[in-house]
């Protein structure tokens, strides 16, 4: 097994699948399927969510600099907001960022 999958399994055993699902931003069904090895969706996206939420991975954001991966994912998932200069920069940078979930 890989480190992220080991951590997902450990966290689910300790806290329950529902709590872990909430922490990584996925449904309990997805967590259950990943742990069983039957998940048909984008496993790389789940991996990145686990690495960010449970393993505290970071990325080099072109706007913010060193940023927890989980915050990066939250910025990507959230709506585009133009309420301050940083959000404007994120709205322009995120779609083509190498840290984008689809990459």
Backbone bond lengths (Angstrom), bond angles and torsions (degrees), N, CA, C in turn:
res aa  C-N    CA-C-N  psi(-1)  N-CA   C-N-CA  omega(-1)  CA-C   N-CA-C  phi
1 X - - - 1.462 - - 1.521 110.01 -
2 X 1.308 114.18 161.01 1.455 119.66 178.46 1.527 109.94 -95.48
3 X 1.312 115.79 165.68 1.469 120.70 -176.51 1.527 111.70 -60.14
4 X 1.321 117.78 -42.47 1.464 119.42 -177.17 1.528 111.30 -67.51
5 X 1.316 116.78 -37.94 1.460 120.34 179.56 1.530 110.77 -71.33
6 X 1.327 115.80 -38.78 1.471 119.95 174.42 1.524 110.63 -58.88
7 X 1.330 116.32 -44.24 1.469 120.48 -179.19 1.524 111.18 -67.34
8 X 1.323 117.34 -38.87 1.460 120.37 176.98 1.523 110.27 -61.25
9 X 1.309 116.60 -44.33 1.460 121.76 179.50 1.534 110.91 -63.96
10 X 1.329 116.89 -44.43 1.456 121.49 179.59 1.525 110.99 -62.44
11 X 1.337 116.40 -46.24 1.463 120.60 -178.50 1.524 111.09 -66.23
12 X 1.320 117.67 -38.89 1.469 120.57 178.90 1.523 110.70 -65.87
13 X 1.323 116.79 -38.50 1.468 120.30 178.23 1.527 110.79 -67.54
14 X 1.322 116.88 -36.79 1.462 120.85 -177.03 1.531 113.11 -80.16
15 X 1.335 116.58 -42.49 1.464 120.96 -171.33 1.524 114.23 -112.48
16 X 1.314 117.75 -13.01 1.461 121.99 -176.31 1.514 111.14 96.62
17 X 1.313 115.13 150.00 1.462 120.60 -177.20 1.522 112.46 -64.66
18 X 1.324 118.07 -37.36 1.462 120.85 -178.66 1.530 111.11 -64.25
19 X 1.318 117.45 -42.96 1.469 121.04 179.99 1.522 110.97 -66.02
20 X 1.324 116.61 -41.52 1.469 120.59 179.43 1.523 109.80 -67.26
21 X 1.320 116.72 -41.20 1.469 120.55 178.77 1.525 110.67 -57.89
22 X 1.311 116.17 -43.56 1.470 120.48 179.01 1.529 110.81 -63.11
23 X 1.329 116.76 -42.49 1.471 120.68 -179.17 1.521 112.51 -63.48
24 X 1.333 117.20 -36.16 1.470 119.24 -177.45 1.524 112.69 -93.85
25 X 1.338 117.06 -5.84 1.460 119.71 176.23 1.519 114.44 83.19
26 X 1.314 117.07 26.36 1.463 121.74 177.98 1.519 108.86 -127.60
27 X 1.329 115.77 170.23 1.464 119.92 179.18 1.520 110.75 -79.92
28 X 1.317 114.55 161.13 1.467 120.74 175.98 1.528 110.01 -60.89
29 X 1.319 117.01 -35.46 1.464 121.51 178.90 1.519 111.09 -60.68
30 X 1.334 116.37 -43.36 1.473 119.78 178.97 1.520 110.14 -62.42
31 X 1.321 117.01 -46.58 1.468 120.43 179.86 1.523 109.98 -59.06
32 X 1.315 117.26 -45.49 1.461 121.28 179.57 1.531 111.04 -60.09
33 X 1.331 117.06 -46.02 1.463 121.06 -179.21 1.519 111.99 -66.01
34 X 1.326 117.66 -39.44 1.464 120.64 177.57 1.524 109.90 -61.86
35 X 1.320 116.31 -45.62 1.462 119.84 -178.68 1.532 112.07 -65.71
36 X 1.320 117.23 -31.85 1.468 121.02 177.78 1.524 112.60 -80.90
37 X 1.348 116.44 -15.86 1.460 120.28 -176.90 1.514 113.42 82.59
38 X 1.339 117.36 21.35 1.458 120.78 -178.26 1.525 113.33 -113.03
39 X 1.318 118.57 5.76 1.463 122.13 -177.04 1.523 110.11 -68.10
40 X 1.334 116.90 127.50 1.464 122.37 -177.25 1.531 112.55 -100.55
41 X 1.314 117.14 -3.56 1.460 121.05 -178.47 1.524 112.08 -82.91
42 X 1.326 115.62 -163.71 1.460 122.91 -178.29 1.528 109.35 -78.61
43 X 1.308 115.94 95.93 1.464 122.02 -177.58 1.528 111.81 -64.15
44 X 1.325 116.96 -30.81 1.467 120.25 179.03 1.530 111.14 -63.06
45 X 1.322 116.95 -37.46 1.474 119.99 178.07 1.526 110.90 -66.19
46 X 1.316 116.18 -41.16 1.469 119.79 177.59 1.524 109.00 -64.03
47 X 1.316 116.31 -42.95 1.468 120.61 178.66 1.519 110.62 -56.83
48 X 1.329 117.52 -47.10 1.467 120.47 -179.58 1.529 111.36 -63.07
49 X 1.324 116.94 -38.07 1.462 120.29 178.42 1.527 110.80 -64.82
50 X 1.327 116.69 -41.59 1.467 120.88 178.27 1.522 110.03 -66.47
51 X 1.327 116.93 -44.57 1.465 119.77 179.43 1.520 111.29 -60.42
52 X 1.324 116.74 -38.63 1.454 120.05 179.77 1.516 113.66 -73.18
53 X 1.329 116.43 -47.30 1.465 120.35 -174.15 1.518 113.63 -81.17
54 X 1.332 117.51 -37.22 1.464 119.92 -173.62 1.522 113.85 -105.53
55 X 1.330 116.90 -30.08 1.469 120.06 -178.55 1.531 112.27 -103.58
56 X 1.319 116.26 -1.68 1.476 122.43 174.94 1.522 112.98 56.83
57 X 1.329 116.71 40.79 1.462 121.66 176.36 1.532 109.47 -67.78
58 X 1.317 116.19 155.67 1.457 121.50 177.74 1.527 109.55 -124.68
59 X 1.324 115.52 162.42 1.460 122.48 175.48 1.525 108.47 -131.91
60 X 1.326 115.46 162.73 1.456 121.01 175.71 1.523 107.59 -97.37
61 X 1.329 115.92 96.97 1.461 122.31 -179.12 1.527 109.13 -76.58
62 X 1.337 117.97 132.02 1.466 119.63 179.80 1.533 113.10 -67.15
63 X 1.313 118.11 -16.84 1.465 121.84 -179.96 1.518 111.40 -99.89
64 X 1.337 117.36 -47.89 1.460 122.30 -172.18 1.524 112.98 -96.50
65 X 1.320 117.34 -27.17 1.461 121.38 -173.92 1.514 109.47 97.28
66 X 1.332 117.81 -143.67 1.460 121.55 -179.26 1.524 108.68 -63.44
67 X 1.339 115.60 122.78 1.456 121.42 -172.58 1.516 109.20 -140.40
68 X 1.338 118.18 135.93 1.464 118.86 174.55 1.537 109.92 -58.41
69 X 1.309 116.70 135.54 1.455 121.43 -178.74 1.525 111.23 -54.53
70 X 1.317 117.09 -37.97 1.461 120.20 -179.72 1.527 110.96 -60.56
71 X 1.321 117.97 -40.71 1.479 120.97 177.71 1.518 110.34 -66.56
72 X 1.330 117.16 -38.47 1.463 121.62 176.82 1.529 109.63 -58.57
73 X 1.325 116.48 -47.83 1.462 121.08 179.47 1.526 110.23 -62.01
74 X 1.323 117.45 -40.59 1.466 120.83 178.45 1.526 111.10 -62.17
75 X 1.332 117.32 -41.26 1.470 120.46 177.36 1.524 110.03 -62.83
76 X 1.329 116.70 -39.95 1.466 120.34 -179.48 1.523 111.87 -67.87
77 X 1.319 117.13 -39.84 1.471 121.66 -177.99 1.522 112.52 -74.66
78 X 1.319 115.88 -29.49 1.460 119.77 -174.78 1.514 112.48 -73.29
79 X 1.327 115.51 165.08 1.460 119.68 178.29 1.531 110.79 -70.65
80 X 1.298 115.42 153.63 1.469 119.06 174.90 1.525 107.38 -68.38
81 X 1.319 115.11 128.97 1.460 120.17 179.82 1.525 108.04 -127.31
82 X 1.293 114.27 138.37 1.462 119.76 -179.84 1.519 109.95 -118.61
83 X 1.344 115.13 46.39 1.460 120.53 -174.81 1.518 113.89 -91.33
84 X 1.326 117.77 -14.58 1.461 120.67 176.24 1.535 108.17 -155.66
85 X 1.319 118.32 166.44 1.463 120.77 -175.61 1.534 114.67 -58.66
86 X 1.333 117.38 -36.60 1.458 118.83 -179.88 1.527 110.90 -66.13
87 X 1.321 116.89 -41.43 1.471 120.22 179.05 1.527 110.81 -64.79
88 X 1.306 117.16 -35.50 1.466 120.71 176.26 1.531 109.34 -63.37
89 X 1.325 117.18 -45.15 1.464 120.93 178.40 1.522 111.14 -62.24
90 X 1.336 117.14 -42.57 1.467 120.72 178.41 1.529 111.03 -63.30
91 X 1.331 116.63 -41.57 1.463 120.53 -179.93 1.520 111.33 -60.22
92 X 1.326 116.52 -33.45 1.467 120.27 179.33 1.524 112.23 -84.29
93 X 1.320 117.85 -34.15 1.467 121.19 -175.06 1.529 113.88 -84.48
94 X 1.322 117.66 -37.65 1.476 120.83 -173.37 1.534 114.66 -57.29
95 X 1.320 120.21 -42.80 1.468 118.70 -176.64 1.532 114.99 -59.57
96 X 1.319 117.81 -27.52 1.470 120.22 -178.80 1.529 113.02 -114.61
97 X 1.318 116.60 10.33 1.460 121.11 -177.28 1.540 111.33 -69.83
98 X 1.332 117.64 140.13 1.473 119.74 176.61 1.524 113.30 -66.49
99 X 1.337 117.58 -15.10 1.469 121.40 177.88 1.528 112.01 -87.04
100 X 1.307 116.84 0.05 1.470 121.28 -177.92 1.525 110.47 -56.78
101 X 1.323 117.73 141.84 1.457 123.49 -178.92 1.528 112.99 -53.10
102 X 1.294 117.10 -37.52 1.464 119.67 -176.14 1.527 112.03 -74.79
103 X 1.343 117.09 -11.33 1.466 118.53 -179.39 1.499 112.48 -85.09
